[in-house]
Amino acid sequence: MAERSEVDWWRSLLAPVPCVGLAPDEVDRVEAAHGLPLPAAYRAFLSVAGRRCGSVWVGTDAYFPELLDVRDGALALLAECGAVDLLGPDDVVIGLHQGYELLCLRGREDDPPVFHYLEGADALDPVADRFSGFLVSCLVEAGHDVAG
């Protein structure tokens, strides 16, 4: 899916949800903070809801500007647990919750799988095959009425 249609898809999905997106230069700053290209689905999501997405991920550093520091925070968490090797160079950290758990995208696909780490674990656990499906689940769990 081309990035423009990807953004349109997110706008349509998130229309009933109070969202605040990022300007293109802010999305670029998030990408630079990770040091690698962001997956297309995640870039498009940030354009539509990179500052806020309803009540999804309340209490989690998952929005701009905190997103600029989540990779470093995730690496610090993993270092404390002796598990720094679990986060690969191509993994994109999309959330850090209270310093003890993280969410990341793994792989180079446009809509990659989502993985979760909880302090003390010895592996990243898969939680969804695609970021878009994961976010729809999070929206529903947060009580938002969306048709994904």
N, CA, C and O of each residue as an XYZ file, in Angstrom:
592
protein
N       0.848     -1.174      0.000
C       0.000      0.000      0.000
C       0.895      1.240      0.000
O       1.804      1.339      0.824
N       0.659      2.163     -0.889
C       1.434      3.401     -0.934
C       1.177      4.190      0.342
O       0.107      4.087      0.942
N       2.177      4.987      0.756
C       2.057      5.685      2.026
C       0.809      6.563      2.088
O       0.171      6.633      3.138
N       0.445      7.230      0.999
C      -0.742      8.092      1.023
C      -2.006      7.289      1.314
O      -2.804      7.684      2.164
N      -2.197      6.170      0.623
C      -3.379      5.361      0.880
C      -3.312      4.733      2.273
O      -4.345      4.500      2.902
N      -2.127      4.466      2.742
C      -1.925      3.953      4.098
C      -2.422      4.993      5.116
O      -3.118      4.642      6.069
N      -2.069      6.255      4.919
C      -2.531      7.336      5.803
C      -4.047      7.450      5.730
O      -4.707      7.611      6.756
N      -4.600      7.367      4.532
C      -6.055      7.443      4.371
C      -6.746      6.302      5.105
O      -7.791      6.509      5.723
N      -6.176      5.098      5.046
C      -6.746      3.954      5.752
C      -6.785      4.223      7.251
O      -7.806      3.988      7.898
N      -5.667      4.719      7.811
C      -5.618      5.031      9.238
C      -6.622      6.130      9.588
O      -7.309      6.040     10.605
N      -6.709      7.155      8.759
C      -7.678      8.236      9.030
C      -9.100      7.692      9.074
O      -9.883      8.060      9.949
N      -9.428      6.834      8.149
C     -10.760      6.238      8.110
C     -11.015      5.375      9.343
O     -12.061      5.494      9.980
N     -10.066      4.512      9.677
C     -10.201      3.642     10.837
C     -10.353      4.448     12.123
O     -11.179      4.126     12.977
N      -9.552      5.492     12.250
C      -9.497      6.248     13.501
C     -10.448      7.435     13.539
O     -10.413      8.214     14.492
N     -11.296      7.594     12.527
C     -12.215      8.739     12.472
C     -13.032      8.920     13.752
O     -13.201     10.057     14.192
N     -13.550      7.844     14.373
C     -14.343      8.050     15.592
C     -13.506      8.240     16.868
O     -14.059      8.443     17.949
N     -12.195      8.176     16.742
C     -11.303      8.238     17.904
C     -10.620      9.606     17.938
O     -10.118     10.063     16.911
N     -10.592     10.270     19.103
C      -9.890     11.554     19.174
C      -8.377     11.341     19.045
O      -7.728     10.822     19.952
N      -7.843     11.751     17.912
C      -6.424     11.546     17.613
C      -5.758     12.869     17.258
O      -6.396     13.804     16.774
N      -4.472     12.913     17.511
C      -3.648     14.043     17.088
C      -2.418     13.451     16.421
O      -1.688     12.676     17.039
N      -2.185     13.805     15.177
C      -1.077     13.245     14.417
C       0.171     14.099     14.450
O       0.210     15.158     15.077
N       1.183     13.619     13.765
C       2.468     14.305     13.670
C       2.647     14.931     12.299
O       2.127     14.436     11.299
N       3.384     16.020     12.271
C       3.802     16.634     11.014
C       4.885     15.742     10.395
O       5.547     14.990     11.111
N       5.069     15.820      9.081
C       6.086     14.977      8.439
C       7.480     15.102      9.061
O       8.186     14.101      9.187
N       7.880     16.303      9.447
C       9.218     16.454     10.044
C       9.294     15.779     11.420
O      10.368     15.335     11.824
N       8.183     15.695     12.137
C       8.177     15.000     13.427
C       8.269     13.486     13.234
O       8.954     12.802     13.994
N       7.584     12.969     12.227
C       7.713     11.537     11.902
C       9.163     11.244     11.531
O       9.712     10.219     11.933
N       9.775     12.130     10.777
C      11.185     11.963     10.406
C      12.087     11.952     11.640
O      13.075     11.219     11.675
N      11.758     12.754     12.648
C      12.542     12.783     13.889
C      12.426     11.447     14.635
O      13.409     10.964     15.196
N      11.249     10.861     14.643
C      11.067      9.546     15.273
C      11.916      8.506     14.529
O      12.592      7.680     15.141
N      11.861      8.571     13.211
C      12.661      7.655     12.397
C      14.153      7.836     12.688
O      14.878      6.853     12.842
N      14.607      9.074     12.763
C      16.022      9.347     13.043
C      16.424      8.837     14.427
O      17.543      8.358     14.611
N      15.526      8.938     15.387
C      15.819      8.455     16.742
C      16.034      6.944     16.764
O      16.779      6.433     17.601
N      15.384      6.231     15.847
C      15.570      4.788     15.750
C      16.748      4.423     14.854
O      17.288      3.320     14.942
N      17.137      5.348     14.000
C      18.285      5.097     13.141
C      18.023      4.129     12.004
O      18.957      3.543     11.457
N      16.749      3.957     11.643
C      16.403      3.087     10.523
C      15.025      3.485     10.011
O      14.261      4.138     10.721
N      14.707      3.092      8.780
C      13.387      3.432      8.234
C      12.268      2.780      9.040
O      12.354      1.608      9.405
N      11.223      3.548      9.310
C      10.060      3.008     10.014
C       9.185      2.239      9.031
O       9.095      2.616      7.863
N       8.544      1.174      9.485
C       7.607      0.456      8.617
C       6.484      1.391      8.148
O       6.063      2.283      8.885
N       6.010      1.183      6.935
C       5.012      2.074      6.328
C       3.751      2.204      7.184
O       3.235      3.310      7.345
N       3.249      1.107      7.730
C       2.021      1.170      8.541
C       2.237      2.026      9.782
O       1.352      2.785     10.176
N       3.392      1.909     10.389
C       3.680      2.681     11.599
C       3.883      4.156     11.272
O       3.407      5.026     12.002
N       4.590      4.442     10.175
C       4.762      5.844      9.733
C       3.404      6.492      9.494
O       3.162      7.622      9.919
N       2.529      5.776      8.819
C       1.204      6.319      8.519
C       0.408      6.524      9.814
O      -0.268      7.540      9.970
N       0.486      5.569     10.734
C      -0.181      5.720     12.030
C       0.313      6.984     12.743
O      -0.492      7.758     13.262
N       1.619      7.191     12.769
C       2.167      8.376     13.426
C       1.638      9.661     12.795
O       1.393     10.643     13.496
N       1.463      9.657     11.483
C       0.932     10.840     10.791
C      -0.479     11.178     11.265
O      -0.866     12.347     11.292
N      -1.234     10.167     11.632
C      -2.635     10.356     12.031
C      -2.794     10.453     13.547
O      -3.652     11.189     14.035
N      -1.969      9.713     14.292
C      -2.192      9.610     15.739
C      -0.899      9.532     16.549
O      -0.877      8.892     17.600
N       0.152     10.153     16.096
C       1.442     10.066     16.774
C       1.567     10.857     18.062
O       2.530     10.675     18.806
N       0.606     11.735     18.339
C       0.600     12.470     19.618
C      -0.435     11.920     20.587
O      -0.262     11.992     21.804
N      -1.511     11.372     20.038
C      -2.567     10.811     20.882
C      -3.489      9.966     20.023
O      -3.768     10.295     18.870
N      -3.957      8.870     20.607
C      -4.909      7.988     19.932
C      -5.953      7.563     20.955
O      -5.933      6.442     21.464
N      -6.859      8.479     21.241
C      -7.900      8.194     22.219
C      -7.309      7.822     23.561
O      -6.397      8.484     24.057
N      -7.834      6.757     24.148
C      -7.341      6.309     25.453
C      -6.405      5.111     25.330
O      -6.147      4.416     26.314
N      -5.906      4.873     24.144
C      -4.974      3.763     23.916
C      -3.599      4.120     24.472
O      -3.091      5.218     24.243
N      -3.017      3.199     25.190
C      -1.653      3.297     25.725
C      -1.475      4.437     26.724
O      -0.413      5.057     26.780
N      -2.518      4.712     27.516
C      -2.397      5.711     28.574
C      -1.351      5.221     29.575
O      -1.381      4.063     29.994
N      -0.436      6.096     29.953
C       0.625      5.735     30.890
C       1.823      5.086     30.240
O       2.768      4.691     30.923
N       1.792      4.972     28.934
C       2.885      4.362     28.182
C       3.545      5.430     27.319
O       2.857      6.244     26.702
N       4.864      5.433     27.272
C       5.588      6.334     26.372
C       5.476      5.758     24.964
O       6.326      4.988     24.517
N       4.406      6.153     24.280
C       4.136      5.625     22.943
C       3.815      6.745     21.961
O       3.487      6.489     20.803
N       3.908      7.972     22.424
C       3.557      9.119     21.590
C       4.681     10.142     21.597
O       5.552     10.142     22.467
N       4.632     11.000     20.613
C       5.608     12.075     20.473
C       5.381     13.097     21.578
O       4.223     13.395     21.873
N       6.399     13.646     22.197
C       7.827     13.519     21.894
C       8.542     12.384     22.625
O       9.717     12.124     22.366
N       7.839     11.707     23.538
C       8.487     10.625     24.289
C       9.040      9.538     23.381
O      10.002      8.856     23.733
N       8.427      9.376     22.205
C       8.913      8.362     21.256
C      10.367      8.560     20.857
O      11.035      7.618     20.430
N      10.848      9.769     20.995
C      12.239     10.046     20.624
C      13.223      9.333     21.548
O      14.387      9.152     21.189
N      12.769      8.928     22.729
C      13.659      8.310     23.712
C      13.336      6.855     24.036
O      14.029      6.245     24.850
N      12.303      6.286     23.423
C      11.890      4.937     23.837
C      12.908      3.854     23.497
O      13.042      2.887     24.246
N      13.618      3.990     22.403
C      14.613      2.960     22.086
C      15.702      2.932     23.157
O      16.102      1.860     23.611
N      16.182      4.115     23.560
C      17.199      4.172     24.611
C      16.654      3.608     25.918
O      17.357      2.882     26.622
N      15.402      3.938     26.248
C      14.787      3.402     27.456
C      14.647      1.891     27.412
O      14.868      1.205     28.410
N      14.277      1.381     26.245
C      14.151     -0.065     26.085
C      15.503     -0.750     26.239
O      15.599     -1.799     26.876
N      16.537     -0.169     25.664
C      17.878     -0.745     25.801
C      18.342     -0.713     27.255
O      19.004     -1.644     27.713
N      17.996      0.355     27.985
C      18.355      0.431     29.410
C      17.626     -0.656     30.199
O      18.232     -1.312     31.046
N      16.346     -0.853     29.933
C      15.577     -1.909     30.593
C      16.205     -3.275     30.323
O      16.414     -4.063     31.245
N      16.498     -3.543     29.075
C      17.067     -4.840     28.713
C      18.462     -5.015     29.312
O      18.827     -6.125     29.699
N      19.248     -3.939     29.394
C      20.577     -4.023     30.007
C      20.459     -4.382     31.487
O      21.228     -5.199     31.992
N      19.500     -3.774     32.178
C      19.281     -4.084     33.600
C      18.932     -5.555     33.802
O      19.246     -6.140     34.839
N      18.290     -6.136     32.816
C      17.849     -7.533     32.905
C      18.840     -8.500     32.268
O      18.587     -9.703     32.217
N      19.967     -7.980     31.782
C      20.945     -8.837     31.121
C      20.430     -9.428     29.828
O      20.821    -10.526     29.432
N      19.541     -8.685     29.168
C      18.896     -9.216     27.969
C      19.001     -8.267     26.783
O      18.150     -8.290     25.894
N      20.035     -7.436     26.764
C      20.145     -6.410     25.723
C      20.174     -7.002     24.314
O      19.800     -6.327     23.355
N      20.611     -8.247     24.180
C      20.675     -8.884     22.862
C      19.298     -9.195     22.285
O      19.193     -9.523     21.104
N      18.246     -9.101     23.085
C      16.908     -9.413     22.580
C      16.393     -8.386     21.584
O      15.580     -8.717     20.721
N      16.853     -7.151     21.692
C      16.398     -6.102     20.777
C      17.374     -6.010     19.612
O      18.535     -5.636     19.782
N      16.888     -6.355     18.438
C      17.741     -6.353     17.264
C      17.892     -4.958     16.670
O      17.116     -4.060     16.997
N      18.870     -4.770     15.813
C      19.113     -3.453     15.217
C      17.975     -2.985     14.313
O      17.837     -1.786     14.073
N      17.160     -3.906     13.809
C      16.037     -3.541     12.948
C      14.711     -3.449     13.702
O      13.679     -3.162     13.094
N      14.721     -3.684     15.004
C      13.493     -3.608     15.791
C      13.164     -2.143     16.089
O      14.043     -1.359     16.446
N      11.897     -1.792     15.939
C      11.421     -0.436     16.207
C      10.596     -0.471     17.483
O       9.546     -1.110     17.537
N      11.076      0.218     18.504
C      10.362      0.264     19.779
C       9.214      1.261     19.634
O       9.430      2.423     19.288
N       7.991      0.797     19.902
C       6.814      1.655     19.746
C       6.189      2.036     21.083
O       5.252      2.834     21.127
N       6.699      1.472     22.165
C       6.168      1.831     23.463
C       7.010      1.291     24.593
O       7.549      0.187     24.522
N       7.114      2.093     25.641
C       7.821      1.706     26.860
C       6.893      2.057     28.013
O       6.558      3.225     28.214
N       6.480      1.051     28.766
C       5.500      1.263     29.836
C       6.175      1.221     31.199
O       6.668      0.182     31.637
N       6.185      2.370     31.858
C       6.646      2.498     33.246
C       8.032      1.914     33.485
O       8.381      1.598     34.623
N       8.827      1.766     32.426
C      10.196      1.289     32.569
C      10.351     -0.202     32.786
O      11.463     -0.676     33.021
N       9.240     -0.969     32.711
C       9.380     -2.404     32.949
C       8.817     -3.276     31.827
O       8.932     -4.500     31.887
N       8.216     -2.674     30.816
C       7.797     -3.479     29.666
C       7.867     -2.645     28.403
O       7.778     -1.418     28.439
N       8.027     -3.333     27.292
C       8.148     -2.639     26.017
C       7.393     -3.378     24.930
O       7.117     -4.574     25.024
N       7.069     -2.614     23.894
C       6.474     -3.142     22.668
C       7.387     -2.762     21.523
O       7.920     -1.652     21.492
N       7.573     -3.671     20.581
C       8.386     -3.344     19.415
C       7.851     -4.030     18.170
O       7.139     -5.032     18.231
N       8.222     -3.453     17.049
C       7.924     -4.021     15.738
C       9.179     -4.744     15.285
O      10.288     -4.225     15.413
N       8.998     -5.933     14.759
C      10.147     -6.737     14.342
C       9.986     -7.122     12.887
O       8.955     -7.655     12.476
N      11.014     -6.845     12.125
C      10.990     -7.206     10.709
C      10.904     -5.970      9.827
O      10.663     -4.862     10.305
N      11.104     -6.178      8.547
C      11.169     -5.074      7.594
C       9.910     -4.955      6.747
O       9.889     -4.196      5.778
N       8.858     -5.696      7.099
C       7.628     -5.618      6.317
C       6.959     -4.263      6.508
O       7.257     -3.543      7.461
N       6.057     -3.924      5.601
C       5.310     -2.674      5.714
C       4.412     -2.655      6.940
O       4.196     -1.594      7.526
N       3.886     -3.804      7.339
C       2.990     -3.928      8.486
C       3.494     -5.104      9.329
O       2.920     -6.193      9.290
N       4.568     -4.877     10.090
C       5.279     -5.984     10.744
C       4.588     -6.499     12.003
O       3.665     -5.872     12.523
N       5.052     -7.654     12.483
C       4.523     -8.200     13.729
C       4.958     -7.373     14.942
O       5.959     -6.658     14.911
N       4.170     -7.498     16.006
C       4.424     -6.778     17.258
C       4.886     -7.783     18.302
O       4.342     -8.882     18.416
N       5.905     -7.381     19.067
C       6.449     -8.204     20.136
C       6.411     -7.434     21.449
O       6.417     -6.203     21.467
N       6.371     -8.179     22.540
C       6.259     -7.617     23.881
C       7.381     -8.177     24.749
O       7.762     -9.340     24.619
N       7.901     -7.335     25.632
C       8.886     -7.786     26.620
C       8.456     -7.281     27.988
O       8.098     -6.112     28.133
N       8.488     -8.148     28.988
C       8.196     -7.811     30.366
C       9.466     -8.041     31.179
O      10.121     -9.075     31.048
N       9.803     -7.072     32.015
C      11.022     -7.132     32.823
C      11.247     -8.525     33.405
O      10.353     -9.119     34.008
N      12.461     -9.028     33.208
C      12.847    -10.328     33.731
C      12.644    -11.484     32.770
O      13.150    -12.580     33.013
N      11.917    -11.266     31.688
C      11.687    -12.338     30.717
C      12.984    -12.663     29.978
O      13.926    -11.869     29.969
N      13.014    -13.834     29.366
C      14.209    -14.214     28.615
C      13.992    -14.160     27.105
O      14.845    -14.590     26.329
N      12.834    -13.622     26.697
C      12.545    -13.525     25.258
C      11.517    -12.430     25.010
O      10.781    -12.020     25.907
N      11.492    -11.974     23.771
C      10.409    -11.117     23.306
C       9.281    -12.045     22.872
O       9.509    -12.997     22.125
N       8.076    -11.773     23.334
C       6.941    -12.629     22.991
C       6.118    -12.008     21.868
O       5.802    -10.819     21.923
N       5.767    -12.790     20.854
C       4.913    -12.259     19.786
C       3.506    -12.017     20.324
O       2.952    -12.848     21.044
N       2.931    -10.857     19.961
C       1.564    -10.552     20.402
C       0.606    -10.331     19.237
O      -0.609    -10.432     19.411
N       1.128    -10.033     18.063
C       0.269     -9.835     16.888
C       1.087    -10.026     15.623
O       2.274     -9.704     15.576
N       0.430    -10.558     14.598
C       1.101    -10.773     13.306
C       1.335     -9.481     12.538
O       2.244     -9.398     11.712
N       0.497     -8.453     12.819
C       0.611     -7.184     12.099
C       0.352     -6.028     13.068
O      -0.483     -6.138     13.966
N       1.065     -4.931     12.882
C       0.855     -3.743     13.710
C      -0.573     -3.242     13.577
O      -1.191     -2.884     14.579
N      -1.109     -3.207     12.372
C      -2.464     -2.671     12.175
C      -3.487     -3.486     12.966
O      -4.368     -2.910     13.605
N      -3.387     -4.796     12.934
C      -4.299     -5.637     13.694
C      -4.129     -5.462     15.193
O      -5.102     -5.477     15.947
N      -2.892     -5.299     15.615
C      -2.611     -5.058     17.035
C      -3.273     -3.769     17.499
O      -3.883     -3.735     18.568
N      -3.159     -2.719     16.715
C      -3.744     -1.448     17.126
C      -5.264     -1.529     17.165
O      -5.884     -0.965     18.067
N      -5.871     -2.211     16.214
C      -7.324     -2.388     16.251
C      -7.715     -3.086     17.557
O      -8.681     -2.681     18.203
N      -6.986     -4.116     17.949
C      -7.259     -4.812     19.216
C      -7.128     -3.869     20.408
O      -7.947     -3.900     21.326
N      -6.098     -3.034     20.389
C      -5.890     -2.074     21.482
C      -7.026     -1.058     21.542
O      -7.473     -0.684     22.626
N      -7.491     -0.614     20.379
C      -8.606      0.340     20.334
C      -9.879     -0.266     20.909
O     -10.576      0.373     21.697
N     -10.178     -1.489     20.517
C     -11.367     -2.174     21.018
C     -11.248     -2.394     22.525
O     -12.203     -2.162     23.267
N     -10.087     -2.835     22.971
C      -9.853     -3.066     24.402
C     -10.017     -1.776     25.215
O     -10.463     -1.809     26.362
N      -9.654     -0.642     24.608
C      -9.787      0.661     25.274
C     -11.198      1.217     25.194
O     -11.473      2.294     25.724
N     -12.104      0.482     24.525
C     -13.497      0.897     24.456
C     -13.857      1.767     23.282
O     -14.940      2.353     23.259
N     -12.979      1.869     22.305
C     -13.259      2.664     21.116
C     -14.017      1.830     20.081
O     -13.720      0.652     19.886
N     -14.977      2.439     19.435
C     -15.773      1.760     18.419
C     -15.127      1.987     17.056
O     -15.274      3.051     16.456
N     -14.428      0.993     16.589
C     -13.758      1.072     15.287
C     -14.120     -0.156     14.477
O     -14.436     -1.212     15.027
N     -14.070     -0.007     13.184
C     -14.315     -1.140     12.284
C     -13.032     -1.433     11.556
O     -12.764     -0.831     10.516
N     -12.231     -2.340     12.071
C     -10.965     -2.657     11.448
C     -11.097     -3.894     10.672
O     -10.130     -4.344     10.059
